[in-house]
Amino acid sequence: METENKELDLFDLLGKAFAVCKNGINTVGNGILWLVRFKLKNWIVLSVFLMAGIAFAYYSYLPKNRKFNAEFRLQVNGTNSFAVYDIIKALGQTIDVDSGNKSFAKTIGLKRDIVLPLRTIEPFYIIDLNNNKTPDYVDYGNSFKEDTLNSRMSNFLQIVITAKGKTNYNAIQKGIIDYLRKDPYLKREEVERINSLKQDIITLDTEIAALDSMRQEEFKNNKFAMSFDKTSLIIQKPTYHTDIIDLKKRRLNLQENLDVQREVVTVYSQVVVNPVRTDNYIFISRIVAVYLFGFILVLLIAYRKKIKEVLKP
């Protein structure tokens, strides 16, 4: 008897579930039919809003109306990236869109029409996760505040320029570089670095010459001849040979730094320009937004009487 009751309960449960599904399907079907009839009835007005959405999307797609990000990477030579970060941050604060970026144009030494589209200039630290002196990624989210010494690279910075419309981003890059190279603090740091490199090279030259002299003297005092198949074999102790090679490699690296990196900062990568929003995002978001607005407006007008009745106190 208990088993029969359980079977009946199971059938009742299945029947109720089937009824709920049936009602749900009917509701969805009726909703779809209502939506089709509503669109067909108001197709002219809705088509107008659809065309308006397409026009708005095309207007937003035009380069003069789009936002762009221009990025490039700096290699910091004379000082460290933390000092340059603060200088770039202060430079970005001179951008004043309301006044047409007049003060910024004067500060950076560029024509106003070039800097007019600018919205922001932001520096970002480069992160070295493995501490192997190789850039891993740009910290756009500024998430490495706690571990600054081990993660943020002291000789690289990423500069991001945001603008509405296209402009001469290479000229802006050059203006930023020139501005940094004229900074009094950075110039003083660069002079000290150059002098330090020159002094290190002189010191290495002295050490190399001293080791080479010692090597030659030892060679004279310790060489000996061995005859083997009527061949004279000279054996020389390589005591200083490896040390001299290491010193010459160090000197070569210092000389390369002196020859190639003679400025406060150097451009590590060229300017890369990308739109902030993709083409698909612009068209889909604009068309859907305008069409949805039109649909809701037509819906409110069509059912305004019922809405008034519902809202009556």
Secondary structure, 3 states (H helix, E strand, C coil): CHHHHHHHHHHHHHHHHHHHHHHHHHHHHHHHHHHHHHHHHCHHHHHHHHHHHHHHHHHHHCHHHCEEEEEEEEEECCCCHHHHHHHHHHHHCCCCHHHCCHHHHHHHCCCHHHHCCEEEEEEEEEECCCCCCCCCEECCCCCCCCCHHHHEEEEEEEEEEEEECCCCHHHHHHHHHHHHHHCHHHHHHHHHHHHHHHHHHHHHHHHHHHHHHHHHHHHHHHCCEEEECCEEEECCCCCCHHHHHHHHHHHHHHHHHHHHCCCCEEECCCCEEEECCCHHHHHHHHHHHHHHHHHHHHHHHHCHHHHHHHHCC
